[in-house]
Amino acid sequence: MKLVLAPMEGLTDPLMRDILTQVGQYDWCVTEFIRVTDSLLPDHVYHHYCPELKNHGKTPAETPVHVQFLGNRLDMLAANAYKAVELGAPAIDLNFGCPAKTVNRHRGGAVLLDEPETLYAIVKAVRDAVPSHIPVSAKMRLGYLDEAHTLDNARALQDAGASWITIHARTKADGYTPPAYWEKIAPLKQVITVPIIANGEIWTVTDARSCQQQSQCEDLMIGRGAVTTPDLVNAIRQNNPDLGMNWSQLLQLQIAFLNGQYKTEIGLIGRYKQWLGMMTKAYPEAQDLWQVVKKIKTMPELLNALQHPLQ
């Protein structure tokens, strides 16, 4: 069973990957997408999205980090993928799932799911550009506005040389609204021979088992559930819903997050509040803490609020 930390724009950034892979036993994680248009990106862009490239493409906890690209220019995607590998990327992933309107308006992400031939061309161009030992994978949804091309898209990705396919079990039109239609992945397993990783609405061990049963996929990608419950991946791996960190351990994790590297203090505080808000879904203590910290604007005040319960 492969368990993967999902790429989520504005959420699983390098700092969050560092924290979550310290706690969770992931097989690999994937960067937020790097948008490719009409140029070869400079090194600093890669190191911004994936500072792990300076650590042999791994987080400090030694979890491999795959570099994800989004775009539609075959030549530029191929050139940038090659450069990422030169810089140390252990694998390349291609995003055909992003539902953001701005991205889709510029023919990136999920809008390409209406063009199976474009998916094929992009994956083939990247596959041909990078060394054969470097995996090239693709992430897709069930479709754009409907599921008319689901099988065609999966076949296109496979035929173009994708090493595996991750499928978010919703269309772009579905967005992130529950449920995820795990059962709609199962028919693809009958005809697609490369591995398929199922993704979407995995919040608990029970969800993970239901997803595996309905999708017929052993391998899972975990997104918002991984951020909401930082050790969820370990509970899934051990099939133990009662396995979990206590709140004191989670507080220490939050303090480590606040001591991490970030562009600005106010930005880090904002990211922390976003994370704490998500954890309120799983932990009553997070709800209490949220009431204390939601109006705090300085790091000393924030750290004091977190450290106080530990004293």
ZAMARGU-4260 file (C-alpha; in steps of 0.2 Angstrom, whole numbers, plus 5000, padded with zeros to 4 digits):
<rodrens>
0) 5000/5000/5000 | 5007/5017/4995 | 5001/5032/5005 | 5005/5049/4997 | 5003/5067/5004
5) 4993/5077/4991 | 4999/5093/4983 | 4987/5107/4988 | 4990/5125/4983 | 4993/5137/4998
10) 4992/5122/5010 | 5005/5109/5008 | 5020/5121/5005 | 5037/5116/5010 | 5035/5120/5029
15) 5019/5110/5030 | 5027/5095/5021 | 5042/5096/5033 | 5030/5095/5048 | 5018/5082/5041
20) 5032/5070/5035 | 5041/5072/5052 | 5025/5064/5059 | 5018/5054/5045 | 5025/5039/5036
25) 5022/5044/5018 | 5029/5035/5003 | 5031/5052/4995 | 5024/5069/4994 | 5021/5081/4979
30) 5024/5100/4978 | 5011/5113/4975 | 5010/5115/4956 | 5023/5125/4947 | 5015/5135/4933
35) 5024/5134/4916 | 5020/5146/4902 | 5032/5151/4889 | 5049/5151/4897 | 5062/5140/4906
40) 5061/5145/4924 | 5076/5151/4934 | 5083/5140/4948 | 5076/5151/4962 | 5058/5147/4957
45) 5062/5128/4959 | 5070/5131/4976 | 5055/5142/4981 | 5042/5128/4978 | 5054/5114/4982
50) 5068/5118/4993 | 5070/5100/4996 | 5080/5099/4980 | 5095/5105/4990 | 5092/5089/5000
55) 5093/5076/4986 | 5074/5079/4983 | 5069/5074/5001 | 5061/5082/5016 | 5072/5083/5032
60) 5063/5067/5037 | 5069/5059/5021 | 5052/5058/5012 | 5054/5060/4993 | 5046/5075/4985
65) 5040/5074/4968 | 5039/5091/4958 | 5022/5095/4950 | 5020/5105/4934 | 5004/5113/4927
70) 5003/5121/4909 | 4999/5116/4891 | 5015/5121/4881 | 5023/5104/4877 | 5041/5111/4874
75) 5041/5122/4890 | 5034/5108/4901 | 5047/5096/4894 | 5062/5108/4896 | 5056/5113/4914
80) 5054/5095/4919 | 5071/5091/4912 | 5078/5105/4922 | 5069/5100/4938 | 5077/5083/4937
85) 5094/5091/4934 | 5091/5100/4950 | 5087/5084/4960 | 5069/5080/4957 | 5066/5061/4960
90) 5050/5061/4950 | 5039/5073/4939 | 5020/5074/4941 | 5008/5083/4929 | 4993/5092/4935
95) 4976/5089/4926 | 4965/5091/4941 | 4966/5109/4947 | 4948/5117/4946 | 4953/5135/4949
100) 4944/5146/4937 | 4960/5157/4933 | 4970/5142/4929 | 4957/5134/4918 | 4954/5150/4909
105) 4972/5149/4903 | 4970/5131/4898 | 4978/5123/4913 | 4973/5110/4925 | 4956/5102/4924
110) 4950/5111/4908 | 4962/5099/4898 | 4951/5084/4903 | 4940/5088/4888 | 4956/5086/4877
115) 4962/5068/4879 | 4974/5071/4865 | 4982/5085/4874 | 4985/5075/4889 | 4993/5062/4879
120) 5004/5075/4870 | 5010/5083/4887 | 5014/5067/4896 | 5023/5060/4881 | 5033/5076/4879
125) 5039/5076/4897 | 5042/5057/4897 | 5053/5058/4882 | 5062/5073/4889 | 5068/5066/4906
130) 5079/5051/4909 | 5070/5034/4909 | 5073/5030/4927 | 5064/5046/4933 | 5045/5042/4935
135) 5033/5053/4926 | 5015/5053/4934 | 4999/5062/4931 | 4985/5068/4942 | 4967/5070/4935
140) 4949/5071/4940 | 4935/5061/4933 | 4932/5075/4921 | 4929/5093/4918 | 4910/5097/4917
145) 4905/5078/4915 | 4913/5061/4914 | 4912/5059/4896 | 4931/5057/4894 | 4936/5048/4910
150) 4942/5032/4902 | 4949/5041/4886 | 4959/5052/4898 | 4966/5038/4908 | 4970/5028/4893
155) 4979/5043/4885 | 4990/5046/4901 | 4994/5027/4901 | 4998/5026/4883 | 5009/5042/4884
160) 5020/5033/4897 | 5013/5039/4914 | 5021/5028/4927 | 5005/5029/4937 | 4989/5040/4938
165) 4981/5048/4953 | 4963/5051/4951 | 4953/5063/4962 | 4936/5055/4962 | 4926/5071/4957
170) 4924/5082/4941 | 4929/5100/4941 | 4911/5104/4942 | 4910/5095/4958 | 4924/5105/4965
175) 4927/5099/4983 | 4909/5096/4988 | 4906/5079/4996 | 4905/5065/4992 | 4919/5059/4982
180) 4914/5046/4969 | 4927/5032/4973 | 4916/5019/4965 | 4918/5027/4948 | 4937/5023/4948
185) 4934/5005/4949 | 4929/5002/4931 | 4946/5010/4926 | 4955/4997/4935 | 4948/4984/4923
190) 4957/4992/4908 | 4971/5002/4914 | 4987/4992/4918 | 4997/5006/4927 | 4994/5009/4945
195) 4980/5020/4950 | 4980/5030/4966 | 4963/5035/4973 | 4961/5053/4980 | 4947/5063/4988
200) 4937/5064/5004 | 4949/5053/5015 | 4947/5060/5032 | 4947/5045/5043 | 4953/5027/5043
205) 4935/5021/5039 | 4935/5033/5024 | 4952/5026/5018 | 4945/5008/5019 | 4929/5013/5010
210) 4939/5021/4997 | 4950/5006/4994 | 4935/4995/4993 | 4924/5005/4982 | 4938/5011/4970
215) 4948/4994/4970 | 4964/5004/4973 | 4976/4999/4987 | 4986/5015/4985 | 4979/5032/4992
220) 4983/5050/4991 | 4978/5060/5006 | 4974/5079/5005 | 4965/5090/5018 | 4962/5075/5030
225) 4981/5074/5032 | 4982/5092/5037 | 4967/5091/5048 | 4974/5076/5057 | 4993/5076/5055
230) 4995/5058/5060 | 4980/5051/5050 | 4992/5042/5038 | 5000/5032/5052 | 4982/5026/5058
235) 4978/5021/5040 | 4994/5012/5038 | 4991/5002/5054 | 4972/5001/5052 | 4970/5008/5069
240) 4957/5022/5071 | 4962/5024/5089 | 4980/5028/5085 | 4983/5046/5087 | 4994/5060/5094
245) 4988/5068/5110 | 4985/5087/5111 | 5001/5090/5120 | 5010/5082/5106 | 5001/5092/5093
250) 5004/5108/5102 | 5023/5104/5101 | 5020/5101/5082 | 5012/5118/5080 | 5026/5127/5090
255) 5038/5118/5078 | 5028/5125/5063 | 5029/5143/5070 | 5048/5141/5072 | 5049/5136/5054
260) 5056/5146/5039 | 5043/5158/5031 | 5044/5174/5020 | 5036/5185/5034 | 5030/5184/5051
265) 5013/5189/5047 | 5012/5177/5033 | 5017/5163/5045 | 5004/5168/5058 | 4991/5168/5044
270) 4996/5150/5038 | 4996/5144/5056 | 4978/5151/5059 | 4973/5142/5043 | 4980/5126/5049
275) 4972/5128/5066 | 4955/5132/5059 | 4956/5115/5049 | 4961/5105/5065 | 4945/5112/5074
280) 4936/5098/5063 | 4945/5085/5072 | 4951/5091/5089 | 4939/5100/5102 | 4955/5108/5110
285) 4959/5116/5093 | 4942/5124/5094 | 4946/5131/5111 | 4963/5137/5106 | 4956/5145/5090
290) 4945/5157/5102 | 4961/5162/5110 | 4972/5165/5095 | 4961/5171/5081 | 4964/5190/5085
295) 4982/5188/5089 | 4994/5197/5077 | 5012/5195/5084 | 5022/5179/5086 | 5027/5182/5104
300) 5009/5183/5109 | 5005/5168/5098 | 5019/5157/5105 | 5014/5162/5123 | 4996/5156/5119
305) 5002/5139/5113 | 5015/5137/5127 | 5004/5142/5141 | 4994/5125/5142 | 5011/5116/5142
310) 5017/5125/5158
</rodrens>
